[in-house]
């Protein structure tokens, strides 16, 4: 099931997208009563995909991100090997979350802002100390995340909360895929396409098979550190190929089965 959160002519709602194309075109948005956790109940109201606007599919209490989970990305950003800089955890605030189509706002004082296209896990129930073999019991589904990062702030501050937690620096979407077996998660292409001055170039072209920590290991590791609540998001790390974005650009993160997360860059 594809779950999204939409703005419709009468307000906002969680919906299940039924039918339509891979990009949602032609789908019927079937309203979910209340929240999307557990077995969804439907109100009977529907809208066409073309008559609504997609919002961030979930508003998490926290976003837990795995840093340095792809060796090639460690090399390109830190100029060191992953053996010397193993995976780490950091938090992004919920105020950083925006949906597909919403602008990423770049302040003047954030002088090198880069995209990081990633696979994201959405938690479905309260949990703590989850064993890796039990990860499916606590996960609602998957979506796409752009872990937007200001490199100048990241290296100036030494810790990453400001560099990666500014307002609009965590685009999520376009929806949550709740079929945990929708694809082979150990062989999932991840791409990022940057449009600059009207020219589009594929910058990231990688695969989840390059992860240092696997998805089951990530859920176990993160839940050891934090109590996870329904709707919390775990970012699984960025492959290599990240690059600077400037106002006027558009970044499109693509993961098969999860669609496209597309955001313009604006000055703020």
C-alpha positions as CSV (number, residue, x, y, z in Angstrom):
1,X,0.0,0.0,0.0
2,X,1.1,3.5,-0.8
3,X,0.3,5.9,2.0
4,X,0.5,9.6,1.6
5,X,-0.6,12.8,3.3
6,X,-2.4,15.3,1.1
7,X,-3.9,18.7,1.0
8,X,-7.3,18.4,-0.6
9,X,-10.1,21.0,-1.3
10,X,-11.5,20.5,2.3
11,X,-8.3,20.2,4.4
12,X,-5.6,17.6,4.9
13,X,-5.7,13.8,5.3
14,X,-3.8,10.6,5.2
15,X,-4.7,8.6,2.2
16,X,-4.0,5.3,0.4
17,X,-3.1,5.8,-3.2
18,X,-4.9,3.1,-5.3
19,X,-4.3,2.4,-9.0
20,X,-2.6,4.8,-11.3
21,X,0.9,4.9,-12.7
22,X,4.2,4.5,-10.9
23,X,4.4,8.3,-10.3
24,X,0.9,8.4,-8.9
25,X,-0.8,9.8,-12.0
26,X,-4.3,8.6,-12.3
27,X,-4.4,7.2,-8.7
28,X,-7.4,7.4,-6.4
29,X,-6.7,8.9,-3.0
30,X,-8.8,7.0,-0.5
31,X,-9.0,8.8,2.8
32,X,-7.8,7.0,6.0
33,X,-9.7,7.7,9.2
34,X,-7.2,9.2,11.7
35,X,-3.7,7.9,11.5
36,X,-2.1,5.3,9.1
37,X,-0.7,3.0,11.8
38,X,-2.1,-0.5,12.3
39,X,-4.9,-1.7,10.0
40,X,-6.2,1.4,8.3
41,X,-9.9,2.3,8.4
42,X,-11.4,4.3,5.5
43,X,-13.9,7.1,5.6
44,X,-15.4,6.5,2.2
45,X,-14.2,9.8,0.8
46,X,-11.9,9.9,-2.2
47,X,-10.1,12.4,-4.5
48,X,-8.3,12.0,-7.7
49,X,-4.5,12.4,-7.5
50,X,-4.6,15.3,-9.9
51,X,-6.9,17.3,-7.5
52,X,-4.7,17.1,-4.4
53,X,-1.2,18.2,-3.3
54,X,1.2,15.8,-1.8
55,X,2.6,16.8,1.6
56,X,5.4,15.1,3.6
57,X,3.9,11.7,4.1
58,X,4.5,11.7,7.9
59,X,5.4,14.3,10.6
60,X,7.9,12.4,12.8
61,X,8.7,13.2,16.4
62,X,12.3,12.8,15.3
63,X,14.4,11.9,12.4
64,X,17.4,9.7,13.2
65,X,20.0,9.7,10.5
66,X,22.9,7.3,9.9
67,X,26.0,9.1,8.7
68,X,29.0,7.6,6.9
69,X,27.1,4.4,6.0
70,X,28.6,4.2,2.4
71,X,32.4,4.0,2.1
72,X,32.6,5.9,-1.1
73,X,30.6,8.9,0.4
74,X,32.9,8.9,3.5
75,X,35.9,9.2,1.1
76,X,34.4,12.0,-0.9
77,X,33.3,14.1,2.1
78,X,35.9,13.4,4.7
79,X,38.9,12.3,2.6
80,X,39.3,9.3,4.9
81,X,38.5,5.6,4.7
82,X,35.4,4.1,6.3
83,X,37.7,2.0,8.5
84,X,38.8,5.2,10.2
85,X,35.3,6.8,10.2
86,X,32.7,4.2,10.9
87,X,28.9,4.9,10.7
88,X,27.5,7.3,13.2
89,X,24.1,8.6,14.3
90,X,22.7,12.2,14.4
91,X,19.3,13.8,14.7
92,X,17.4,16.1,12.4
93,X,14.5,18.1,14.0
94,X,10.9,17.6,12.8
95,X,10.9,21.3,11.7
96,X,13.3,20.3,8.9
97,X,10.7,18.1,7.3
98,X,9.0,19.2,4.0
99,X,7.2,17.3,1.3
100,X,7.9,16.8,-2.4
101,X,7.5,20.0,-4.4
102,X,8.2,22.2,-1.4
103,X,11.3,24.4,-1.6
104,X,14.5,23.8,0.1
105,X,15.4,27.2,1.6
106,X,19.0,28.1,1.6
107,X,20.1,30.9,3.9
108,X,22.8,33.3,2.7
109,X,25.1,32.1,5.5
110,X,25.0,28.5,4.5
111,X,27.5,28.7,1.7
112,X,27.8,25.1,0.4
113,X,24.5,23.3,0.6
114,X,24.4,19.7,-0.8
115,X,21.8,17.0,-1.4
116,X,22.1,13.5,-0.1
117,X,19.6,11.1,-1.6
118,X,18.7,8.2,0.7
119,X,16.3,5.4,1.5
120,X,14.3,6.1,4.7
121,X,12.6,3.8,7.1
122,X,9.3,4.8,8.8
123,X,8.6,3.3,12.2
124,X,5.1,1.9,12.7
125,X,4.8,1.3,16.5
126,X,6.6,2.3,19.7
127,X,9.7,0.2,20.2
128,X,13.0,-0.1,22.0
129,X,15.9,-2.6,21.8
130,X,14.6,-4.3,18.6
131,X,16.5,-7.3,17.5
132,X,17.6,-7.2,13.9
133,X,15.6,-10.3,13.0
134,X,12.5,-8.6,14.3
135,X,12.9,-5.3,12.3
136,X,9.8,-5.9,10.2
137,X,7.6,-6.1,13.2
138,X,8.1,-2.4,14.0
139,X,8.4,-0.8,10.5
140,X,5.5,0.8,8.8
141,X,7.3,1.2,5.4
142,X,9.8,3.0,3.3
143,X,10.1,6.4,1.7
144,X,12.7,8.7,0.2
145,X,14.6,11.3,2.1
146,X,17.0,14.1,1.1
147,X,19.4,14.7,3.9
148,X,20.3,18.2,2.9
149,X,23.6,19.3,4.4
150,X,25.5,22.6,4.6
151,X,29.1,21.4,4.4
152,X,30.6,24.7,5.6
153,X,28.5,24.6,8.8
154,X,29.2,20.8,9.2
155,X,32.9,21.3,9.3
156,X,32.9,24.6,11.2
157,X,30.6,23.3,14.0
158,X,32.2,19.9,14.4
159,X,28.8,18.4,15.1
160,X,26.0,18.2,12.6
161,X,22.7,19.4,14.1
162,X,22.8,22.9,12.6
163,X,24.3,21.9,9.3
164,X,21.7,19.2,8.6
165,X,18.8,20.5,10.7
166,X,17.8,23.8,9.2
167,X,14.2,24.4,8.3
168,X,13.4,22.5,5.0
169,X,16.6,20.4,5.2
170,X,14.7,17.1,5.4
171,X,12.4,16.6,2.3
172,X,10.4,13.3,2.6
173,X,8.2,11.6,0.2
174,X,6.4,11.3,-2.1
175,X,4.7,8.5,-0.1
176,X,5.3,5.6,2.2
177,X,5.4,2.1,0.7
178,X,4.1,-0.3,3.4
179,X,4.9,-3.5,1.5
180,X,8.2,-4.3,3.2
181,X,8.9,-6.9,0.5
182,X,8.2,-4.5,-2.4
183,X,11.8,-5.0,-3.7
184,X,15.1,-6.6,-2.8
185,X,16.3,-4.1,-0.2
186,X,19.9,-5.3,-0.5
187,X,19.9,-4.4,-4.2
188,X,18.0,-1.1,-4.5
189,X,19.1,1.6,-7.0
190,X,19.4,5.1,-5.6
191,X,19.8,8.1,-7.9
192,X,19.9,11.8,-7.7
193,X,19.3,14.1,-10.7
194,X,20.4,17.8,-10.3
195,X,19.0,20.4,-12.7
196,X,21.1,23.5,-13.0
197,X,20.7,26.3,-15.6
198,X,18.2,24.1,-17.4
199,X,20.6,21.1,-17.7
200,X,19.9,17.9,-15.8
201,X,22.8,15.6,-14.7
202,X,22.6,12.4,-12.7
203,X,24.9,12.9,-9.8
204,X,24.2,10.0,-7.5
205,X,23.9,6.6,-9.2
206,X,24.4,3.9,-6.5
207,X,22.8,1.0,-4.8
208,X,21.8,-0.1,-1.3
209,X,24.2,-3.0,-1.7
210,X,26.9,-0.5,-0.8
211,X,25.6,0.0,2.7
212,X,28.0,-0.7,5.5
213,X,25.2,-1.4,8.0
214,X,22.2,-3.2,6.6
215,X,18.6,-2.2,7.3
216,X,18.1,-4.9,10.0
217,X,21.3,-3.8,11.7
218,X,20.3,-0.1,11.5
219,X,16.9,-0.7,13.2
220,X,18.6,-2.7,15.9
221,X,21.4,-0.1,16.4
222,X,19.1,3.0,16.4
223,X,16.5,1.4,18.7
224,X,19.3,0.6,21.2
225,X,19.9,4.3,21.5
226,X,16.4,5.8,21.2
227,X,12.9,4.8,22.0
228,X,11.2,5.0,18.6
229,X,7.7,6.2,18.2
230,X,5.1,5.7,15.3
231,X,6.1,7.9,12.4
232,X,9.7,8.4,13.4
233,X,12.0,8.3,10.4
234,X,15.4,6.6,10.1
235,X,17.7,7.8,7.2
236,X,19.9,4.9,6.1
237,X,22.8,7.0,4.8
238,X,24.0,8.6,1.6
239,X,25.9,7.1,-1.3
240,X,28.6,9.0,-3.1
241,X,27.8,11.7,-5.7
242,X,26.5,14.5,-3.5
243,X,27.0,17.9,-4.9
244,X,26.3,21.6,-4.3
245,X,22.8,23.1,-4.9
246,X,22.1,26.8,-5.5
247,X,18.9,28.8,-5.7
248,X,17.2,28.1,-9.0
249,X,18.3,24.4,-9.1
250,X,16.0,21.4,-8.7
251,X,17.0,18.1,-7.1
252,X,15.2,14.9,-7.9
253,X,15.9,11.8,-5.8
254,X,14.7,8.6,-7.5
255,X,14.3,5.1,-5.9
256,X,12.4,2.4,-7.9
257,X,9.1,1.5,-6.3
258,X,9.2,4.7,-4.1
259,X,8.9,7.2,-6.9
260,X,10.6,10.6,-7.1
261,X,11.2,13.2,-4.4
262,X,11.6,16.5,-6.2
263,X,12.4,19.9,-4.6
264,X,13.4,23.3,-5.9
265,X,16.1,25.3,-4.2
266,X,15.3,28.9,-3.1
267,X,17.2,31.6,-1.4
268,X,16.1,32.5,2.1
